Amino acid sequence: MRTSIATVCLSGTLEEKLQAAATAGFDGVEIFEQDLIVSPSSPEVIAGLAAGLGLSLDLYQPFRDFEGVEDELFAANLARAEAKFQLMKRLGMTTMLLCSNVATATVDDDQVVVDQLRRLGDLAERYGIDVAYEALAWGRFVSEYDRAWDLVKAADHPRIGTCLDSFHILSRDTDLSRIAEIPGEKIFFLQLADAPALSMDVLSWSRHHRVFPGEGSWDLTDFLARVAGTGYAGPVSLEVFNDSFRQADTQRTAVDGLRSLRWLEANVSAASGAKASAAGEAEAPGAGLESNRARLNLRPLPQVSEPRGIDYVELSTDDLGALTRQLHQLGFRFVGFHRTKPHVQLWRRGQARIVVTEPTSRHYESTAVTIDSTDPADEAAAVAADSPGSGTFLRGIGFAVDDADAAMERALLLSATEVPRDQAHDEEVLRGVFAPDGSEVFFGDGNGVDPQWTDEFGTVPDERQSAIDHINLAQPAHHYDEAVLFYTSLLALTALPSQDVPSPSGLVRSQVMSSADGAVRMPLNVSPDHSPNPLSRGTGSPAETYPEHVAIVCDDIFTAAMAAVARGLKFLAVPQNYYEDLAARFDLEPELLGRLREHNILYDRDDRGEFLHFYTSTIGSVFFEMVERRGDYQGYGAPNAPVRLAAQHRRNTES
């Protein structure tokens, strides 16, 4: 599948955008007209730069407000089009995007539009240009893809085809069945964008909130499969307007975009292969598409299942005493130091394992790779190398997967950066990649009971019914959508609907990444006003760095709470007002309500079960939560989040 990206998706100059697209691995680009207009480089120089980078120039766009006008204005529009055709010849480009008229259309007559498209085709023929007619979702008279196709079909001109844009089609909830009527050779271009489910005018939605495939709420696997079924074999391109993307690093946005297309391509390949298998046909890339038409060459990725669970969480700290004391208070047992890395130790509570790493110059020497400020992985390594006293923060997560080699291969094919790691010849081989926030994600073959790598710390049996329930991660605001795609595409996790949680410093956006069985649960949070950054992980004050936490499940919250208090743990204080409100909301037994109040335990329930939990104080940018799930409760105590956030705010301002 040939991949392309519109230059409007990326920040920076046109030259920087071309470089980023090529470095990320795209085959071509769409030239957004404004990018060319403001560039000091001539069209010939841009064409030469693209050729030198190995990029095709796939589409010149947009050409606006052409059809559905009176004769005098139409003559001027034809002259305007000819000037663009001449410019495209200088660029060596052969396809132009024609958007349905928004501002100047006054004639809502199909025959007039057909005649004008046909005359544009005659002009385009003289220059060897193809015109891809696209229905804008807010077009004056033409706003649906099927009407645009009807007009193109009636024009019956070899130089006039259509452009299908997933945003303009899906934002209007248009019936997709007529895509199958369009011959693939008459689809001159395909543009893809995802979007979150929002209730707002479609123009604002389009201009500010598009995201890459896999980062929104639409089923683009079905959409692309339908287009592929027509026999379309041209570029599959990204056209995304997004305020955050325009402020983000050019290179990492390009990498995120290509990852989204490779993930989508593999999804369509797998779906069409499954369809072919069900029909008893031989599986092949693109199988299941109409056999009498050309096909997109859909490349698969190594298949991975959802993780079986969390192997471990790694915390880095320069306050070892405070962190290990809190682990002890929560009932964790010290397993031992790593046999070759004395700055690394393992703690466990049942199947919950916490690896604690002290920053040392030797430890960070191993992660100090060549620094490239455009790569989040290199940013994290640079900070670690330069700041050995960097507080307490979540460094990484180990996932138990069915096939670690396949998971790693898939991650690398999806443009993730491998974590450099020192290990002795007789140690378990663990491989991982950097996540968008700079943390590390490792893949381990294991059943979640006692993975082999734990032998390197010693053996401490622990049969308690306890494990990591969920991990709450803070994400930089500009890369939140990137993180959603990262965990979706690499680990096959599902992104649940997002919600906003009020806090003393503003709304916190939260979205849970989860496996179907709940073995892996990871709420991703971002505070719009105080978003963390890999470069400030653990170095900022609590007001500057949104905290992350690890939740541990136990079978008796009150026993765990009393044991923690006996060991000196000071809980996050819960106000009396909360328990009065709790009594009003739920018909709780007075004894239970009293025990909750006594131990600063929060409570929630739904029609499936109950959720009891308490929180510790924050060390650096990390705190812990102890939870007990009763029945089949699947949530996270969301109604209690504002209480926790307010309590943390009070403690931070008092300290």
Secondary structure, DSSP 8 states (H G I E B T S, - for coil): --EEEEGGGS-S-HHHHHHHHHHHT-SEEEEEHHHHHT-SS-HHHHHHHHHHHT-EEEEEEEE-S-SS--HHHHHHHHHHHHHHHHHHHHHT--EEEEE--SSS-----HHHHHHHHHHHHHHHHHHT-EEEEE--TT-SS--SHHHHHHHHHHH--TTEEEEEEHHHHHTTT---GGGGGS-GGGEEEEEE-B-----S-HHHHHHHH-B-TTSSSS-HHHHHHHHHTTT--S-EEE---BHHHHHS-HHHHHHHHHHHHHHHHHHHHHHHHHHHHHTT----TTTTS-TTS--------------SEEEEEEEE-S-HHHHHHHHHHTT-EEEEE-SS-TTEEEEEETTEEEEEE---HHHHHTT-----TT-HHHHHHHHHHH-S---SEEEEEEEEES-HHHHHHHHHHTT--B------TTS---EEEE-TTS-EEEEEES-SSS-GGGGGT-------S-EEEEEEEE--GGGHHHHHHHHHHHH--EE---EEEEETTEEEEEEEEE-TTSSSEEEEEE-SSS---GGGTTTS-TTTS--EEEEEE-S-HHHHHHHHHHTT-------HHHHHHHHHHS---HHHHHHHHHTT-EEEEETTEEEEEEE---BTTEEEEEEEEEET--S--GGGHHHHHHHHHHHHHH-
